[in-house]
Structures are given as structure tokens and as C-alpha cells.
Amino acid sequence: TIFANINQKEKSAILKNVLQRLSGNCREVLMYWAGGYSMEEIAIILNYKSAGMARKKKCLCMKELVDWLEEHPHLKNELRK
């Protein structure tokens, strides 16, 4: 429905805003991961030594994202709707 499309656009805008607040490498890692790239591909693109390093970076970045959202519960709630 039109309301679902509007709500999805709002969520996308909020998420984009949140990602802009993360460190540059975190933003890149999470965007590639969300885009379906494998850890091996992310490691190559971002010049990490291995897929394991890319995986570790993704975990650290997810923690950074979750921590930021915990500090901003109003945005976290908007994304959950």
C-alpha cells in the first residue's frame, strides 16, 4: 500500500542517517554486507588480510551501530515500526 511505501522510505532515510554517523570503515563494511557481498569479497574490496578480518570488523561495526541506537531510543523505535 501507499502507507507501507512511505513508512519504508522513512525507515530507509533514518537508517541512512544512522549509518552516516558511524566511522567510515564501518559504514562501508555494513553497506557491502547488507548488499549481499560475502566476507571474502568485502575483504578484497576493503583490503583486509582475510575474510576473518572482515567478519571481525563487521561484528565490531554492528556493535557500534547497536550502541549508537541504544543511545538514541527514539530512532531505534522508529526503525522497529
Biopython code that builds the backbone (N, CA, C, O; Angstrom):
import numpy as np
from Bio.PDB.StructureBuilder import StructureBuilder

atoms = [
    (1, "THR", "N", (0.830, -1.186, 0.000)),
    (1, "THR", "CA", (0.000, 0.000, 0.000)),
    (1, "THR", "C", (0.874, 1.249, 0.000)),
    (1, "THR", "O", (2.084, 1.181, 0.214)),
    (2, "ILE", "N", (0.251, 2.357, -0.238)),
    (2, "ILE", "CA", (0.995, 3.622, -0.270)),
    (2, "ILE", "C", (1.582, 3.948, 1.102)),
    (2, "ILE", "O", (2.673, 4.510, 1.193)),
    (3, "PHE", "N", (0.851, 3.593, 2.187)),
    (3, "PHE", "CA", (1.361, 3.865, 3.534)),
    (3, "PHE", "C", (2.579, 3.006, 3.844)),
    (3, "PHE", "O", (3.513, 3.466, 4.502)),
    (4, "ALA", "N", (2.576, 1.781, 3.381)),
    (4, "ALA", "CA", (3.730, 0.903, 3.589)),
    (4, "ALA", "C", (4.949, 1.451, 2.862)),
    (4, "ALA", "O", (6.057, 1.412, 3.397)),
    (5, "ASN", "N", (4.758, 1.961, 1.649)),
    (5, "ASN", "CA", (5.867, 2.541, 0.894)),
    (5, "ASN", "C", (6.435, 3.772, 1.588)),
    (5, "ASN", "O", (7.652, 3.946, 1.658)),
    (6, "ILE", "N", (5.555, 4.623, 2.100)),
    (6, "ILE", "CA", (6.006, 5.823, 2.809)),
    (6, "ILE", "C", (6.780, 5.425, 4.058)),
    (6, "ILE", "O", (7.845, 5.980, 4.333)),
    (7, "ASN", "N", (6.253, 4.470, 4.813)),
    (7, "ASN", "CA", (6.908, 4.015, 6.031)),
    (7, "ASN", "C", (8.286, 3.427, 5.718)),
    (7, "ASN", "O", (9.246, 3.677, 6.447)),
    (8, "GLN", "N", (8.384, 2.654, 4.645)),
    (8, "GLN", "CA", (9.662, 2.057, 4.262)),
    (8, "GLN", "C", (10.659, 3.139, 3.861)),
    (8, "GLN", "O", (11.840, 3.038, 4.193)),
    (9, "LYS", "N", (10.208, 4.161, 3.161)),
    (9, "LYS", "CA", (11.094, 5.265, 2.771)),
    (9, "LYS", "C", (11.596, 6.006, 4.003)),
    (9, "LYS", "O", (12.762, 6.398, 4.063)),
    (10, "GLU", "N", (10.716, 6.201, 4.990)),
    (10, "GLU", "CA", (11.121, 6.858, 6.233)),
    (10, "GLU", "C", (12.179, 6.035, 6.957)),
    (10, "GLU", "O", (13.169, 6.579, 7.445)),
    (11, "LYS", "N", (11.968, 4.722, 7.026)),
    (11, "LYS", "CA", (12.941, 3.843, 7.676)),
    (11, "LYS", "C", (14.278, 3.876, 6.947)),
    (11, "LYS", "O", (15.333, 3.913, 7.580)),
    (12, "SER", "N", (14.235, 3.862, 5.630)),
    (12, "SER", "CA", (15.470, 3.920, 4.842)),
    (12, "SER", "C", (16.220, 5.217, 5.103)),
    (12, "SER", "O", (17.446, 5.216, 5.218)),
    (13, "ALA", "N", (15.495, 6.317, 5.196)),
    (13, "ALA", "CA", (16.123, 7.613, 5.463)),
    (13, "ALA", "C", (16.745, 7.639, 6.856)),
    (13, "ALA", "O", (17.847, 8.158, 7.032)),
    (14, "ILE", "N", (16.051, 7.085, 7.840)),
    (14, "ILE", "CA", (16.584, 7.032, 9.205)),
    (14, "ILE", "C", (17.838, 6.176, 9.238)),
    (14, "ILE", "O", (18.847, 6.573, 9.821)),
    (15, "LEU", "N", (17.781, 5.005, 8.617)),
    (15, "LEU", "CA", (18.932, 4.107, 8.618)),
    (15, "LEU", "C", (20.122, 4.740, 7.913)),
    (15, "LEU", "O", (21.255, 4.614, 8.378)),
    (16, "LYS", "N", (19.883, 5.406, 6.816)),
    (16, "LYS", "CA", (20.966, 6.086, 6.096)),
    (16, "LYS", "C", (21.603, 7.146, 6.992)),
    (16, "LYS", "O", (22.826, 7.281, 7.029)),
    (17, "ASN", "N", (20.782, 7.889, 7.704)),
    (17, "ASN", "CA", (21.263, 8.910, 8.631)),
    (17, "ASN", "C", (22.109, 8.282, 9.739)),
    (17, "ASN", "O", (23.173, 8.799, 10.078)),
    (18, "VAL", "N", (21.641, 7.178, 10.296)),
    (18, "VAL", "CA", (22.379, 6.490, 11.358)),
    (18, "VAL", "C", (23.720, 5.994, 10.830)),
    (18, "VAL", "O", (24.744, 6.163, 11.492)),
    (19, "LEU", "N", (23.728, 5.386, 9.653)),
    (19, "LEU", "CA", (24.975, 4.865, 9.084)),
    (19, "LEU", "C", (25.982, 5.976, 8.827)),
    (19, "LEU", "O", (27.188, 5.753, 8.930)),
    (20, "GLN", "N", (25.504, 7.163, 8.496)),
    (20, "GLN", "CA", (26.407, 8.294, 8.267)),
    (20, "GLN", "C", (27.156, 8.667, 9.539)),
    (20, "GLN", "O", (28.226, 9.270, 9.469)),
    (21, "ARG", "N", (26.620, 8.324, 10.677)),
    (21, "ARG", "CA", (27.238, 8.678, 11.953)),
    (21, "ARG", "C", (28.295, 7.674, 12.394)),
    (21, "ARG", "O", (29.044, 7.936, 13.336)),
    (22, "LEU", "N", (28.361, 6.534, 11.724)),
    (22, "LEU", "CA", (29.379, 5.532, 12.048)),
    (22, "LEU", "C", (30.693, 5.912, 11.384)),
    (22, "LEU", "O", (30.729, 6.717, 10.454)),
    (23, "SER", "N", (31.767, 5.317, 11.878)),
    (23, "SER", "CA", (33.067, 5.568, 11.263)),
    (23, "SER", "C", (33.045, 5.090, 9.816)),
    (23, "SER", "O", (32.274, 4.198, 9.462)),
    (24, "GLY", "N", (33.884, 5.679, 8.991)),
    (24, "GLY", "CA", (33.898, 5.391, 7.556)),
    (24, "GLY", "C", (34.002, 3.922, 7.221)),
    (24, "GLY", "O", (33.241, 3.424, 6.391)),
    (25, "ASN", "N", (34.931, 3.214, 7.848)),
    (25, "ASN", "CA", (35.088, 1.794, 7.549)),
    (25, "ASN", "C", (33.851, 1.002, 7.945)),
    (25, "ASN", "O", (33.450, 0.080, 7.234)),
    (26, "CYS", "N", (33.255, 1.349, 9.056)),
    (26, "CYS", "CA", (32.052, 0.634, 9.495)),
    (26, "CYS", "C", (30.920, 0.828, 8.500)),
    (26, "CYS", "O", (30.214, -0.117, 8.149)),
    (27, "ARG", "N", (30.763, 2.031, 8.065)),
    (27, "ARG", "CA", (29.714, 2.324, 7.084)),
    (27, "ARG", "C", (29.916, 1.454, 5.844)),
    (27, "ARG", "O", (28.968, 0.851, 5.342)),
    (28, "GLU", "N", (31.144, 1.392, 5.359)),
    (28, "GLU", "CA", (31.432, 0.604, 4.151)),
    (28, "GLU", "C", (31.194, -0.879, 4.374)),
    (28, "GLU", "O", (30.538, -1.536, 3.565)),
    (29, "VAL", "N", (31.722, -1.405, 5.465)),
    (29, "VAL", "CA", (31.568, -2.841, 5.747)),
    (29, "VAL", "C", (30.091, -3.214, 5.818)),
    (29, "VAL", "O", (29.664, -4.192, 5.203)),
    (30, "LEU", "N", (29.315, -2.439, 6.565)),
    (30, "LEU", "CA", (27.897, -2.769, 6.733)),
    (30, "LEU", "C", (27.107, -2.603, 5.441)),
    (30, "LEU", "O", (26.177, -3.366, 5.181)),
    (31, "MET", "N", (27.463, -1.628, 4.642)),
    (31, "MET", "CA", (26.763, -1.442, 3.362)),
    (31, "MET", "C", (27.052, -2.609, 2.412)),
    (31, "MET", "O", (26.140, -3.124, 1.766)),
    (32, "TYR", "N", (28.307, -3.022, 2.329)),
    (32, "TYR", "CA", (28.632, -4.173, 1.475)),
    (32, "TYR", "C", (27.950, -5.438, 1.996)),
    (32, "TYR", "O", (27.400, -6.218, 1.218)),
    (33, "TRP", "N", (27.987, -5.636, 3.306)),
    (33, "TRP", "CA", (27.371, -6.814, 3.907)),
    (33, "TRP", "C", (25.865, -6.816, 3.640)),
    (33, "TRP", "O", (25.303, -7.838, 3.248)),
    (34, "ALA", "N", (25.216, -5.671, 3.852)),
    (34, "ALA", "CA", (23.774, -5.565, 3.599)),
    (34, "ALA", "C", (23.458, -5.752, 2.122)),
    (34, "ALA", "O", (22.363, -6.187, 1.763)),
    (35, "GLY", "N", (24.420, -5.422, 1.270)),
    (35, "GLY", "CA", (24.241, -5.582, -0.166)),
    (35, "GLY", "C", (24.455, -7.005, -0.654)),
    (35, "GLY", "O", (24.338, -7.282, -1.847)),
    (36, "GLY", "N", (24.770, -7.909, 0.271)),
    (36, "GLY", "CA", (24.893, -9.313, -0.094)),
    (36, "GLY", "C", (26.293, -9.779, -0.450)),
    (36, "GLY", "O", (26.475, -10.912, -0.896)),
    (37, "TYR", "N", (27.280, -8.919, -0.260)),
    (37, "TYR", "CA", (28.655, -9.329, -0.541)),
    (37, "TYR", "C", (29.112, -10.335, 0.510)),
    (37, "TYR", "O", (28.722, -10.250, 1.674)),
    (38, "SER", "N", (29.933, -11.280, 0.093)),
    (38, "SER", "CA", (30.486, -12.255, 1.031)),
    (38, "SER", "C", (31.622, -11.607, 1.812)),
    (38, "SER", "O", (32.144, -10.563, 1.420)),
    (39, "MET", "N", (31.995, -12.232, 2.912)),
    (39, "MET", "CA", (33.117, -11.715, 3.705)),
    (39, "MET", "C", (34.409, -11.738, 2.883)),
    (39, "MET", "O", (35.261, -10.863, 3.037)),
    (40, "GLU", "N", (34.547, -12.727, 2.021)),
    (40, "GLU", "CA", (35.722, -12.799, 1.149)),
    (40, "GLU", "C", (35.756, -11.597, 0.203)),
    (40, "GLU", "O", (36.803, -10.978, 0.012)),
    (41, "GLU", "N", (34.610, -11.278, -0.380)),
    (41, "GLU", "CA", (34.535, -10.130, -1.292)),
    (41, "GLU", "C", (34.797, -8.817, -0.559)),
    (41, "GLU", "O", (35.495, -7.941, -1.069)),
    (42, "ILE", "N", (34.239, -8.689, 0.629)),
    (42, "ILE", "CA", (34.444, -7.472, 1.415)),
    (42, "ILE", "C", (35.917, -7.316, 1.764)),
    (42, "ILE", "O", (36.462, -6.215, 1.701)),
    (43, "ALA", "N", (36.558, -8.418, 2.132)),
    (43, "ALA", "CA", (37.988, -8.374, 2.458)),
    (43, "ALA", "C", (38.801, -7.882, 1.265)),
    (43, "ALA", "O", (39.712, -7.070, 1.429)),
    (44, "ILE", "N", (38.485, -8.356, 0.092)),
    (44, "ILE", "CA", (39.215, -7.942, -1.115)),
    (44, "ILE", "C", (38.956, -6.464, -1.408)),
    (44, "ILE", "O", (39.894, -5.700, -1.637)),
    (45, "ILE", "N", (37.697, -6.067, -1.400)),
    (45, "ILE", "CA", (37.328, -4.688, -1.731)),
    (45, "ILE", "C", (37.969, -3.693, -0.768)),
    (45, "ILE", "O", (38.462, -2.645, -1.186)),
    (46, "LEU", "N", (37.960, -4.025, 0.525)),
    (46, "LEU", "CA", (38.440, -3.089, 1.544)),
    (46, "LEU", "C", (39.884, -3.362, 1.976)),
    (46, "LEU", "O", (40.375, -2.769, 2.937)),
    (47, "ASN", "N", (40.549, -4.257, 1.263)),
    (47, "ASN", "CA", (41.966, -4.564, 1.515)),
    (47, "ASN", "C", (42.236, -5.111, 2.914)),
    (47, "ASN", "O", (43.235, -4.755, 3.540)),
    (48, "TYR", "N", (41.355, -5.968, 3.402)),
    (48, "TYR", "CA", (41.620, -6.680, 4.652)),
    (48, "TYR", "C", (42.432, -7.919, 4.311)),
    (48, "TYR", "O", (42.382, -8.410, 3.184)),
    (49, "LYS", "N", (43.178, -8.421, 5.284)),
    (49, "LYS", "CA", (44.059, -9.561, 5.026)),
    (49, "LYS", "C", (43.303, -10.861, 4.788)),
    (49, "LYS", "O", (43.802, -11.761, 4.114)),
    (50, "SER", "N", (42.100, -10.956, 5.342)),
    (50, "SER", "CA", (41.347, -12.203, 5.201)),
    (50, "SER", "C", (39.855, -11.954, 5.409)),
    (50, "SER", "O", (39.430, -10.888, 5.854)),
    (51, "ALA", "N", (39.082, -12.980, 5.071)),
    (51, "ALA", "CA", (37.641, -12.923, 5.316)),
    (51, "ALA", "C", (37.373, -12.864, 6.815)),
    (51, "ALA", "O", (36.403, -12.248, 7.254)),
    (52, "GLY", "N", (38.235, -13.506, 7.597)),
    (52, "GLY", "CA", (38.096, -13.470, 9.051)),
    (52, "GLY", "C", (38.228, -12.057, 9.600)),
    (52, "GLY", "O", (37.510, -11.671, 10.522)),
    (53, "MET", "N", (39.146, -11.292, 9.029)),
    (53, "MET", "CA", (39.315, -9.897, 9.453)),
    (53, "MET", "C", (38.067, -9.084, 9.093)),
    (53, "MET", "O", (37.624, -8.242, 9.873)),
    (54, "ALA", "N", (37.513, -9.340, 7.921)),
    (54, "ALA", "CA", (36.291, -8.645, 7.502)),
    (54, "ALA", "C", (35.134, -9.008, 8.429)),
    (54, "ALA", "O", (34.331, -8.149, 8.791)),
    (55, "ARG", "N", (35.051, -10.277, 8.809)),
    (55, "ARG", "CA", (33.998, -10.744, 9.704)),
    (55, "ARG", "C", (34.131, -10.074, 11.081)),
    (55, "ARG", "O", (33.139, -9.643, 11.669)),
    (56, "LYS", "N", (35.362, -9.993, 11.580)),
    (56, "LYS", "CA", (35.601, -9.347, 12.874)),
    (56, "LYS", "C", (35.211, -7.870, 12.806)),
    (56, "LYS", "O", (34.584, -7.346, 13.727)),
    (57, "LYS", "N", (35.584, -7.206, 11.719)),
    (57, "LYS", "CA", (35.247, -5.793, 11.550)),
    (57, "LYS", "C", (33.731, -5.609, 11.499)),
    (57, "LYS", "O", (33.198, -4.668, 12.086)),
    (58, "LYS", "N", (33.035, -6.513, 10.793)),
    (58, "LYS", "CA", (31.571, -6.427, 10.718)),
    (58, "LYS", "C", (30.959, -6.555, 12.107)),
    (58, "LYS", "O", (30.027, -5.824, 12.441)),
    (59, "CYS", "N", (31.466, -7.469, 12.912)),
    (59, "CYS", "CA", (30.951, -7.643, 14.276)),
    (59, "CYS", "C", (31.176, -6.388, 15.112)),
    (59, "CYS", "O", (30.281, -5.960, 15.841)),
    (60, "LEU", "N", (32.359, -5.801, 15.010)),
    (60, "LEU", "CA", (32.657, -4.567, 15.740)),
    (60, "LEU", "C", (31.748, -3.428, 15.270)),
    (60, "LEU", "O", (31.280, -2.621, 16.073)),
    (61, "CYS", "N", (31.510, -3.377, 13.977)),
    (61, "CYS", "CA", (30.657, -2.326, 13.409)),
    (61, "CYS", "C", (29.199, -2.507, 13.817)),
    (61, "CYS", "O", (28.499, -1.529, 14.082)),
    (62, "MET", "N", (28.749, -3.737, 13.868)),
    (62, "MET", "CA", (27.380, -3.993, 14.320)),
    (62, "MET", "C", (27.226, -3.555, 15.773)),
    (62, "MET", "O", (26.194, -3.004, 16.157)),
    (63, "LYS", "N", (28.261, -3.805, 16.582)),
    (63, "LYS", "CA", (28.228, -3.359, 17.974)),
    (63, "LYS", "C", (28.169, -1.837, 18.031)),
    (63, "LYS", "O", (27.407, -1.275, 18.818)),
    (64, "GLU", "N", (28.964, -1.170, 17.206)),
    (64, "GLU", "CA", (28.938, 0.293, 17.157)),
    (64, "GLU", "C", (27.538, 0.790, 16.778)),
    (64, "GLU", "O", (27.032, 1.747, 17.365)),
    (65, "LEU", "N", (26.925, 0.137, 15.803)),
    (65, "LEU", "CA", (25.579, 0.509, 15.362)),
    (65, "LEU", "C", (24.558, 0.306, 16.481)),
    (65, "LEU", "O", (23.752, 1.193, 16.760)),
    (66, "VAL", "N", (24.596, -0.853, 17.116)),
    (66, "VAL", "CA", (23.653, -1.157, 18.198)),
    (66, "VAL", "C", (23.850, -0.185, 19.360)),
    (66, "VAL", "O", (22.876, 0.316, 19.921)),
    (67, "ASP", "N", (25.104, 0.084, 19.722)),
    (67, "ASP", "CA", (25.381, 1.023, 20.812)),
    (67, "ASP", "C", (24.826, 2.407, 20.487)),
    (67, "ASP", "O", (24.239, 3.061, 21.349)),
    (68, "TRP", "N", (25.009, 2.850, 19.255)),
    (68, "TRP", "CA", (24.512, 4.169, 18.856)),
    (68, "TRP", "C", (22.990, 4.207, 18.953)),
    (68, "TRP", "O", (22.414, 5.184, 19.432)),
    (69, "LEU", "N", (22.349, 3.142, 18.497)),
    (69, "LEU", "CA", (20.885, 3.092, 18.558)),
    (69, "LEU", "C", (20.382, 3.043, 19.999)),
    (69, "LEU", "O", (19.325, 3.593, 20.307)),
    (70, "GLU", "N", (21.137, 2.383, 20.884)),
    (70, "GLU", "CA", (20.755, 2.350, 22.299)),
    (70, "GLU", "C", (20.798, 3.751, 22.901)),
    (70, "GLU", "O", (20.007, 4.075, 23.787)),
    (71, "GLU", "N", (21.717, 4.574, 22.423)),
    (71, "GLU", "CA", (21.834, 5.945, 22.910)),
    (71, "GLU", "C", (20.751, 6.855, 22.312)),
    (71, "GLU", "O", (20.527, 7.963, 22.799)),
    (72, "HIS", "N", (20.092, 6.383, 21.267)),
    (72, "HIS", "CA", (19.057, 7.164, 20.582)),
    (72, "HIS", "C", (17.795, 6.304, 20.429)),
    (72, "HIS", "O", (17.436, 5.909, 19.320)),
    (73, "PRO", "N", (17.130, 6.022, 21.553)),
    (73, "PRO", "CA", (15.992, 5.089, 21.522)),
    (73, "PRO", "C", (14.840, 5.528, 20.627)),
    (73, "PRO", "O", (14.109, 4.680, 20.116)),
    (74, "HIS", "N", (14.660, 6.823, 20.427)),
    (74, "HIS", "CA", (13.566, 7.275, 19.563)),
    (74, "HIS", "C", (13.784, 6.807, 18.122)),
    (74, "HIS", "O", (12.826, 6.449, 17.436)),
    (75, "LEU", "N", (15.033, 6.809, 17.660)),
    (75, "LEU", "CA", (15.312, 6.315, 16.305)),
    (75, "LEU", "C", (15.202, 4.796, 16.245)),
    (75, "LEU", "O", (14.710, 4.237, 15.265)),
    (76, "LYS", "N", (15.662, 4.141, 17.293)),
    (76, "LYS", "CA", (15.549, 2.683, 17.370)),
    (76, "LYS", "C", (14.083, 2.272, 17.272)),
    (76, "LYS", "O", (13.744, 1.325, 16.564)),
    (77, "ASN", "N", (13.219, 2.987, 17.986)),
    (77, "ASN", "CA", (11.785, 2.681, 17.949)),
    (77, "ASN", "C", (11.189, 2.929, 16.570)),
    (77, "ASN", "O", (10.338, 2.163, 16.116)),
    (78, "GLU", "N", (11.622, 3.984, 15.904)),
    (78, "GLU", "CA", (11.132, 4.274, 14.549)),
    (78, "GLU", "C", (11.501, 3.148, 13.585)),
    (78, "GLU", "O", (10.705, 2.781, 12.721)),
    (79, "LEU", "N", (12.702, 2.605, 13.733)),
    (79, "LEU", "CA", (13.140, 1.528, 12.841)),
    (79, "LEU", "C", (12.388, 0.228, 13.110)),
    (79, "LEU", "O", (12.254, -0.604, 12.213)),
    (80, "ARG", "N", (11.904, 0.047, 14.319)),
    (80, "ARG", "CA", (11.178, -1.180, 14.675)),
    (80, "ARG", "C", (9.737, -1.186, 14.198)),
    (80, "ARG", "O", (9.121, -2.248, 14.113)),
    (81, "LYS", "N", (9.191, -0.027, 13.887)),
    (81, "LYS", "CA", (7.779, 0.060, 13.482)),
    (81, "LYS", "C", (7.526, -0.692, 12.205)),
    (81, "LYS", "O", (6.395, -0.724, 11.721)),
]
sb = StructureBuilder()
sb.init_structure("model")
sb.init_model(0)
sb.init_chain("A")
sb.init_seg("    ")
for serial, (resi, resn, name, xyz) in enumerate(atoms, 1):
    if name == "N":
        sb.init_residue(resn, " ", resi, " ")
    sb.init_atom(name, np.array(xyz, "f"), 0.0, 1.0, " ", f" {name:<3s}", serial, name[0])
structure = sb.get_structure()
